[in-house]
Amino acid sequence: MKYTILIIFFQLTTLSAIAQGTNDSIIKVDSSSVLTVRSNDEDLSKKYTGDEFNYTFKTGESQNLLARFINWVGQGLNNVFGINISPQLLELIEYFIYFLLIILVVYLVVKLLINENFNSLFQKKAKAVSDINLTEEHIEGIDINQLLNTAIEQKDYRLAIRYQFLLTLQKLSKEDIIEWHFDKTNSDYFAEIEQPEIKKGFKKIAYLYDYIWYGEQAIDNIKYTKSVLDFESINKQIQL
């Protein structure tokens, strides 16, 4: 047993020495004392140019729809007219469009917050004519005919329809067919009218008034003349 242990120890020592010698033979020490430094005088920034070496701007699938469209337009100008637009300028155009969109959104939000009719944002304002304040004056004490004639002279036929309707309300009030009040609705007046023919005529002119005035429908002289026939018809019935 003692000799067996000695033999195993001897074999392990021998294998360790062989392995150490092998490692020493593999590792080489560089004894050179002279290092040569190589320089590259070539300007790599001029050599590696083009979109494939530009990692600043997004291209292809990484772009949003607007950026793709702008690049498409820029490429089209280059192909058709030979106008080369730099990526920096295309990006500047994209940001400028974003800025305009933000201004438009803010404008629409402000208009909606002040309760302005949405359709009026895209329609030309009617020419200003001195209007009446029904919350301060009773309708029977207002010279509506003068206001009506002024609106017609200025060819503001939409406002003239408003005065035609107020003129009919004035006549109904004077004949005690309705009891006028500034905060009453057309439905309230309709319920107060007892005569069937006047009731039918009032329903028609109330619809015209709501459609043209509150619907902000622009009308010309021909449409106005046609609409006035309904107002004249009910006014004649009121005076009977």
C-alpha positions in Angstrom: 0.0 0.0 0.0 2.8 2.4 0.9 4.6 1.7 -2.4 1.4 2.2 -4.4 0.9 5.7 -3.0 4.5 6.6 -3.8 4.1 5.4 -7.4 0.8 7.5 -7.8 2.5 10.6 -6.4 5.5 10.2 -8.7 3.2 9.9 -11.8 1.3 13.0 -10.9 4.5 15.0 -10.4 5.7 13.8 -13.8 2.5 14.8 -15.6 2.6 18.2 -13.9 6.1 18.9 -15.1 5.3 17.8 -18.6 2.3 20.1 -18.8 4.3 23.1 -17.4 7.0 22.5 -20.0 4.4 22.4 -22.8 2.9 25.8 -21.7 6.4 27.4 -21.6 7.0 26.2 -25.1 3.7 27.7 -26.4 4.0 31.1 -24.8 6.5 33.3 -26.7 7.8 36.6 -25.4 8.2 39.5 -27.9 11.7 40.8 -27.3 11.5 43.4 -30.0 12.1 46.9 -28.7 11.0 48.8 -31.9 7.2 49.5 -32.6 6.1 50.8 -36.0 3.1 53.2 -36.0 1.1 53.2 -39.2 -1.0 56.3 -40.2 -3.9 56.6 -42.6 -3.9 59.9 -44.5 -7.1 59.0 -46.4 -10.2 61.2 -45.6 -12.8 58.5 -44.7 -15.6 61.1 -44.5 -15.3 61.7 -48.2 -15.0 58.0 -49.1 -18.0 56.8 -47.1 -20.8 59.1 -48.3 -24.4 58.5 -49.3 -27.6 57.6 -47.6 -26.4 54.1 -46.7 -23.7 55.7 -44.5 -26.0 58.3 -42.9 -27.3 57.0 -39.5 -28.9 60.3 -38.5 -32.1 60.3 -40.5 -34.7 57.6 -40.5 -35.6 55.9 -43.7 -37.9 53.2 -45.0 -40.2 51.4 -42.6 -38.9 53.4 -39.6 -40.4 56.6 -41.0 -44.0 57.8 -40.4 -46.5 58.3 -43.2 -45.8 62.1 -43.5 -42.0 61.6 -43.7 -42.4 59.0 -46.4 -44.7 61.3 -48.4 -42.2 64.2 -48.1 -39.3 61.9 -49.1 -41.4 60.7 -52.0 -42.1 64.2 -53.2 -38.4 65.1 -52.8 -37.4 62.0 -54.8 -39.9 62.9 -57.5 -38.5 66.4 -57.8 -35.1 65.0 -58.2 -36.1 62.4 -60.8 -38.2 64.8 -62.9 -36.6 68.2 -62.5 -33.2 67.3 -61.2 -33.8 69.2 -58.0 -31.8 67.6 -55.2 -33.2 68.3 -51.8 -31.0 67.4 -48.8 -32.3 65.1 -46.1 -31.8 68.0 -43.6 -34.2 70.2 -45.6 -36.8 67.4 -45.9 -36.7 67.0 -42.2 -37.1 70.7 -41.7 -40.2 70.7 -44.0 -41.6 67.8 -42.0 -41.3 69.7 -38.7 -42.8 72.8 -40.3 -45.9 70.8 -41.3 -46.2 69.5 -37.8 -46.1 73.0 -36.5 -48.9 74.1 -38.9 -51.0 71.1 -37.8 -50.6 72.0 -34.2 -51.6 75.6 -34.9 -54.7 74.3 -36.7 -55.7 72.0 -33.8 -55.3 74.8 -31.3 -57.4 77.1 -33.4 -60.2 74.5 -33.7 -60.2 73.7 -30.0 -60.4 77.4 -29.1 -63.3 77.9 -31.5 -65.2 75.0 -30.0 -64.5 76.1 -26.4 -66.1 79.4 -27.1 -69.3 77.6 -28.4 -69.0 78.8 -31.9 -70.9 76.7 -34.5 -68.4 74.3 -36.1 -69.7 75.0 -39.6 -69.0 78.7 -39.2 -65.3 78.0 -38.9 -65.2 77.3 -42.7 -67.8 79.8 -43.9 -67.5 83.5 -44.6 -69.1 85.7 -41.9 -72.2 87.5 -43.0 -71.7 91.3 -43.5 -72.4 93.0 -40.1 -75.7 94.8 -39.9 -77.0 96.6 -36.8 -79.0 93.8 -35.1 -81.5 94.1 -32.3 -81.3 93.1 -28.7 -84.5 91.2 -27.9 -83.5 90.8 -24.3 -83.7 94.5 -23.8 -86.6 95.6 -26.0 -90.1 94.2 -26.6 -90.6 93.1 -30.1 -93.7 95.3 -30.6 -91.6 98.4 -30.0 -89.0 97.7 -32.7 -89.1 99.0 -36.3 -88.3 95.7 -37.9 -89.3 96.9 -41.4 -86.4 99.4 -41.4 -83.9 96.7 -40.4 -85.4 94.4 -43.0 -85.0 97.0 -45.8 -81.4 97.7 -44.7 -80.5 94.0 -44.9 -82.0 93.7 -48.4 -80.1 96.8 -49.6 -76.9 95.3 -48.4 -77.8 91.9 -50.0 -77.6 90.2 -46.7 -80.5 87.8 -47.5 -79.8 85.5 -44.6 -80.2 88.3 -42.1 -83.3 89.4 -44.0 -84.9 86.0 -43.4 -84.3 86.6 -39.7 -86.1 89.9 -39.8 -88.9 88.3 -41.8 -89.4 85.8 -39.1 -89.3 88.5 -36.3 -91.7 90.6 -38.3 -94.2 87.6 -38.3 -93.7 87.2 -34.5 -94.4 90.9 -34.1 -97.6 90.6 -36.0 -98.7 87.5 -34.0 -98.0 89.3 -30.8 -99.9 92.5 -31.8 -102.9 90.4 -32.7 -102.7 88.5 -29.4 -102.3 85.2 -31.1 -99.1 84.6 -29.1 -97.6 86.1 -26.0 -94.1 87.1 -27.0 -91.1 86.6 -24.7 -87.5 86.7 -25.7 -86.6 83.3 -24.1 -89.6 81.4 -25.6 -88.9 78.8 -28.3 -90.6 78.3 -31.6 -92.2 75.2 -30.2 -93.7 77.4 -27.4 -95.2 79.8 -30.0 -96.5 76.9 -32.1 -98.3 75.5 -29.1 -100.0 78.9 -28.4 -101.4 79.3 -31.9 -105.0 78.1 -32.1 -106.0 78.8 -35.7 -105.1 75.8 -37.9 -104.1 77.7 -41.0 -101.8 80.1 -39.1 -100.4 77.2 -37.1 -99.6 75.3 -40.4 -98.0 78.5 -41.9 -96.0 79.2 -38.7 -94.6 75.6 -38.8 -93.3 76.2 -42.3 -91.6 79.6 -41.7 -90.1 78.3 -38.4 -88.5 75.5 -40.3 -87.1 77.9 -43.0 -85.8 80.3 -40.3 -84.0 77.5 -38.3 -82.6 76.0 -41.5 -81.3 79.3 -43.0 -80.4 81.3 -39.9 -79.2 78.8 -37.4 -78.0 76.4 -40.1 -76.0 79.4 -41.5 -77.1 78.6 -45.1 -76.0 81.2 -47.6 -78.9 82.2 -49.9 -79.1 84.5 -52.9 -81.8 86.9 -54.1 -83.6 84.1 -56.0 -83.8 81.8 -52.9 -84.8 84.7 -50.7 -87.6 85.8 -53.0 -89.0 82.2 -53.0 -88.8 81.9 -49.2 -90.5 85.3 -48.7 -93.7 83.9 -50.3 -94.3 81.7 -47.2 -93.8 84.7 -44.9 -96.2 86.8 -46.9 -98.8 84.0 -46.9 -98.9 83.7 -43.1 -98.8 87.5 -42.6 -102.0 87.8 -44.7 -103.7 85.2 -42.6 -102.8 87.0 -39.4 -104.4 90.3 -40.7 -107.7 88.6 -41.7 
